[in-house]
Amino acid sequence: MDKYAIIVAGGSGKRMESNIPKQFLKIGNKLVLMHSIDAFRNFDNEINIILVLPEDQIAYWKEQCQKFRYTCDFPVAKGGESRFHSVKNGLQYVKPDSLVAVHDGVRPLVSVETIAASFELAEAKGAAVPCLSMSDSVRLIDDEGSRTFDRHLIKRVQTPQTFRANNLKRAYKQEYLPSFTDDASVVESIGQRITLFEGNRENLKITRPFDLVVADCYLRKKSLGKI
């Protein structure tokens, strides 16, 4: 089956304390977003990449591609008012009867193994989502305060979230609901069961300055063969 990767990048730099949107910050010798795209190219150099960006960031992205001499010969869709609408816009480039992964553009350290597992499970089961088990103790907050909660019942969800394209396209024909927090929640609402699998722990989402430091340190050690 043909494989697609929709890379969604619509963040700002507010929590990063930067005037530059976090997907355009630099780690090592290239931008966060470029690392995220290249992870899928390293998995399969024939994969169909679709990038989704806010309209006012598309020209800047193309300038950065020229500056870094980065090959960006793939469609760029305009982002919508929410992540739901952005993914929906990206899906117009996806053919039916294929497999499609949706990935956060600010998760530059996703492993090839995680990507491969997501496609393999999506083809077999219909929908695959990487996650991590909780290592910390957790507490549940309610009207009476807080109480301990079994951490084994909680998973930290990552991307890429990968699906059979027909299922994802059908799910995104719905009207948007606030309960749609990720692609899995959208697909689950039409009755598709979600298969969870263990992701890679370094697949962090770049949100704050500390995350950028961690990612940079990881890539430096990896380049020296220390990881």
N, C-alpha and C positions, 0 to 999 in steps of 0.2 A: 504494500500500500504506500502511496505517496505520503511523505512526511512534511508537516509545516510547523513553524514556530512563530507564534505571535508574541513579540516582545513589546510589552506595554511600559512606557516611561512617561509619567505625567507629573512627577513630583516637583516641588519647589525647593529652595534652599533655606527655608525658615528654620527648621529644627537643626539644620547643619550650620546655622549662623553664617550663611554665605549668600552673596548676591547671585551666585551661579547655581542653577538647578542641580541637584545632587547627581543626576545621571551624567552631567557634563564635567564633574570633578575628575581629577586625574589620579590614577593609581599606577605607580610604576611609569611605564612609557606610553600609556594610552588612557582613554577615558573609561569611567566605570561602565558606561553603556557598551563600549566596544568590547570590553572583557566579557560582558554578558552574551553578546551576539557571538563572539568567537567560541564560547563554550559549546554552542550548538554546531558551529562549523567544524570544531574538533571532533564532535561526535559523528557527523556526517557532512562532508563538504558539498553534498548535493541537496541538502535540506533546503526547503523553501522558507526563507526568512521574510517576515512581514513586521515592520516597525510601526508602532503607533505613538505619535507625539502630539502635544498641543500644537495647534496651527502656528502660533507665534514662535515656536521653537524649531520649526522645520528648516528654515533658512540658516539658522545658526548651526544646526546639525550638519548641513551640507558644507558649510564653511569649515567646520572642524574636520570633516572627512578629507577635504582638500589639504588642510594644514598638516594632518597626520598621514597623508597619502594612504588613506584607509578605503578599501573597496566597499562601496555601499550600493551595489547594483541590485537593489531589491525595493519593492514598493514601500512607501511611507504613507500610512493612513492618518487622517486627522483625528485627534483625540476628541472625546465627547465630554458632556457635563459631568460624567461620573466614570468610574472604571468600567462599569457595565456597558455604557454606551461606547466607550473606547474599544473594548473587545468586540462589540457588535460591528463597529466600523471596520475592524481588522478582518473579520470573518468574511467580508465580501470578496476577499482575494483567495479564499480557501475553496478548493474543489470538493464536491461530495465524495463519499466513499474513500476517504483518506484518514490520516491520523493527524491531530493537531495538538501541540503543546502551547500553553499560555504561560508566559514567564514574566516575572517582574524585572524590568530593565535595571534595577538597582540591586540585583542579586548576582554579582559578578563571579562568585566563587562556586557556583554549582558545578558538580563533578560530571564527567562524561558517564560514569557509572550510574549516577542518579537519572540522567537524561535517558540513557539506554533502558533502564528498568521501567521508567515511566511509559515509554513507547511500547515495550514488550507487554506490560500489563494492560495498557489501554487497548491494545489489539485483541488480547485474550478476554478481558473482562468488561471493556467499554469505557471505563473511567479510572484513572490512577492518580493518586495524590501522595507526594512524599511528606513525611512528618517525622518528628522527633519525640521520644518519650521525655517526660519531665524528670529532671534529677533533683530539683529543689522541692521542699515541702510547699504545699499550696493551701490557701484558705479561701473559703467561699463567703462572700459578703452578701448579706440580705438585710431585711428591715430590722432584724434583731441584733445586728452587729456582724461578727465574723465567726466562722467555725472551721475546724480542720476538714479537709476534703481529700479523698483518696486520689493521689497523683497518678495512679495507674489508669484512671478513667479519663485522663486528659492528654491530648497530643498537641504539639506545636506544629502548625501547618506551614509548609513551604510551597514553593513552585520549582519546576514547572508542574502544572496540573494538566494532564494529558487525556484526550478523549477521542473517540471515533467522531469524525467531523459531522456526520449526519445527526448524532445526538446533540452535539454542541450547537449546531445551527438551529435545530428545532427548539432547544431550550432558550436561545436568545431571541426567538420570535415573541416571547412573552413581554408584557409590560414590566418596567423596572419596579422592584420592591426594595425597601430599605433593608430587608432581611438578606438580600443578595450581597454577602460580604466578600465572596470570591466566586470563581467559576464553578467549583464543586457545589456550592449552595444553589447556584442557578440550575445546574444539571440535575441535582438531587430532587428539585421541585417538580420535575416531570417524571419521576419514578425511577430514575437510573441509580443503581447502587454504586457507591464509591469504594474502590479498593485502596486501602492505605498500605504504604510500604515505607521502610526506613530510609530517610534521606541522608544527606551528608552534613555533618555538624557545622562545617565551615561555611555552609551556604547561607550566610547571614544577609539580612536586608540592610543596605546602607541607609541609615536614617539620621544618625547623629555623628558628631566629629569623632567620637571614640570608635565607631564602626569603621571609619575610614582608616584610622591608625591600625586597627586589627587586620583589616584586609591588606593593607600595604605591607605589614610585617609578615603576614602569611605568604604573600607572593614573593617577597624577598627571600625568605627561607626556602620556598619551593624552588626558586631559580638556582639556589646554591646546592640543591639536592639534599637539604636537611629535613625535608618532609616527604 
